[in-house]
Amino acid sequence: MPALLIPRETSLRSSITLPGDLDAAIAKIADARHVSLDHALADLIRDGIAVYERDRANFFAVANQLLESNDPSETARLGDKLDLLIFGV
């Protein structure tokens, strides 16, 4: 299990303030899934953490390949891929 995820059995009470448009979007998702707002929010956060960790692992994999590469064309390709991961260009 990724380090940042708390097992589902553990519940903690937390208070956050959300912008109105974000709250409305989460409420729509909760209604569509037929779950509570808290459940929908927890699922969205869990999904966001998984994506963050996947992207972070991908970044470090590409960075390590770049550091280990001795082929100029591969180095250029990996550099471009790293630029895309960092800057989205």
C-alpha positions as CSV (number, residue, x, y, z in Angstrom):
1,M,0.0,0.0,0.0
2,P,1.4,3.5,-0.8
3,A,2.7,5.4,2.2
4,L,0.3,8.3,1.9
5,L,-2.9,6.2,1.9
6,I,-4.7,5.5,5.2
7,P,-6.3,2.1,5.3
8,R,-10.1,2.3,4.9
9,E,-10.7,0.8,8.4
10,T,-9.1,3.9,10.0
11,S,-11.4,6.9,10.0
12,L,-10.3,10.4,11.1
13,R,-12.5,13.4,11.5
14,S,-11.2,16.4,9.6
15,S,-12.6,19.8,8.8
16,I,-11.8,21.5,5.5
17,T,-13.1,24.5,3.7
18,L,-13.9,24.1,0.0
19,P,-14.7,26.7,-2.7
20,G,-18.4,26.6,-3.5
21,D,-17.9,25.4,-7.1
22,L,-15.8,22.5,-5.9
23,D,-18.3,21.6,-3.2
24,A,-21.1,21.6,-5.9
25,A,-19.0,19.4,-8.2
26,I,-18.3,16.9,-5.4
27,A,-22.0,16.9,-4.5
28,K,-22.9,16.1,-8.1
29,I,-20.5,13.2,-8.1
30,A,-21.9,11.9,-4.7
31,D,-25.4,12.1,-6.1
32,A,-24.4,10.3,-9.3
33,R,-22.7,7.5,-7.3
34,H,-25.5,7.4,-4.7
35,V,-23.0,7.9,-1.8
36,S,-22.6,10.5,0.9
37,L,-20.6,13.6,0.3
38,D,-17.9,12.4,2.7
39,H,-17.6,9.1,0.9
40,A,-17.4,10.8,-2.5
41,L,-14.7,13.2,-1.2
42,A,-12.7,10.4,0.3
43,D,-12.8,8.4,-2.9
44,L,-11.8,11.5,-4.9
45,I,-8.9,12.2,-2.6
46,R,-7.8,8.5,-2.7
47,D,-7.9,8.6,-6.5
48,G,-5.9,11.8,-6.6
49,I,-3.3,10.4,-4.3
50,A,-3.0,7.3,-6.4
51,V,-2.5,9.5,-9.6
52,Y,0.0,11.7,-7.8
53,E,2.0,8.6,-6.7
54,R,1.9,7.1,-10.1
55,D,3.0,10.3,-11.8
56,R,5.8,10.7,-9.2
57,A,7.1,7.2,-9.8
58,N,6.9,7.7,-13.6
59,F,8.9,11.0,-13.2
60,F,11.7,9.3,-11.2
61,A,11.8,6.3,-13.6
62,V,12.3,8.6,-16.6
63,A,14.8,10.7,-14.6
64,N,16.8,7.6,-13.7
65,Q,16.8,6.4,-17.3
66,L,18.0,9.8,-18.4
67,L,20.9,9.7,-15.9
68,E,21.9,6.2,-17.0
69,S,21.6,6.8,-20.7
70,N,24.8,7.0,-22.8
71,D,23.0,7.2,-26.2
72,P,22.6,10.8,-27.3
73,S,19.4,10.2,-29.2
74,E,17.8,8.3,-26.2
75,T,19.0,11.1,-23.9
76,A,17.3,13.7,-26.1
77,R,14.1,11.6,-26.2
78,L,14.1,11.1,-22.4
79,G,14.9,14.8,-21.9
80,D,11.9,15.7,-24.0
81,K,9.7,13.3,-22.1
82,L,10.9,14.8,-18.8
83,D,10.1,18.3,-20.0
84,L,6.7,17.1,-20.8
85,L,6.2,15.6,-17.4
86,I,7.5,18.7,-15.7
87,F,6.1,21.5,-17.8
88,G,3.5,19.8,-19.9
89,V,5.1,21.2,-23.2
